[in-house]
Amino acid sequence: SSGINAEWPLRPGQKAVTPLSKSSSASSSVEETASKGAERAGGAGGAGDKKMEQAVKVAEKESAGLRATVKDLEEKMTILTAKRGEDKAKLKKKKVPTATLLDTT
């Protein structure tokens, strides 16, 4: 499993995020987006500078969105970890063997 629960509702203005296919950080994704924008802008010049600025702004917004998503997922993970600990404690009190919980027959 990917660790992401698709049932969690998104907050207003939040986009669904798919995991990155290669192990790169969000900052490298932002740098790639900015460099692609620079390539499309065609180097120096008035129009190119504006396109570059737009590409940087888009990359910064994307980065901020990714940071917000990571923060949200970290909060959810903390909550789930705490709930799992509570469930384990309850099971210990009941002294239910773990093997019976995993038995699907």
Long-range contacts (C-beta under 8 A, 24 or more apart in sequence): 3-77, 4-73, 5-76, 8-76, 11-72, 14-65, 14-68, 14-69, 14-72, 15-65, 15-69, 17-66, 17-69, 26-63, 26-66, 26-67, 26-70, 27-63, 29-62, 29-63, 29-66, 30-59, 30-60, 30-62, 30-63, 31-59, 33-58, 33-59, 33-62, 34-59
